[in-house]
C-alpha cells in the first residue's frame, strides 16, 4: 500500500465528518467510500484517493496537526 493511500485511510478513520459528506465533497460514491474504509480495495484509483485526501485535509481546523500511522514521525499540518 502506498503512503498516500495509507495516510488517506488514517485520515478517513479519525475523521468525525460523516461518510456521506466526505463522499459528496470528494466526489466519490458513498458505497465506494464505505468499501475503501472497510478495506475491500487493495488498489483503489489514485485520483479518488487524492480527492478524499484533499477534502479531508481541507476540513481540518487551522493549526490542527494529525499524526498518522503511515508515518508516526510525520504530522499532517494545515494552516
Beta strands, then each sheet from edge to edge (+ up, - down):
strand 1: 65-67
strand 2: 75-77
sheet 1: 1+ 2-
end
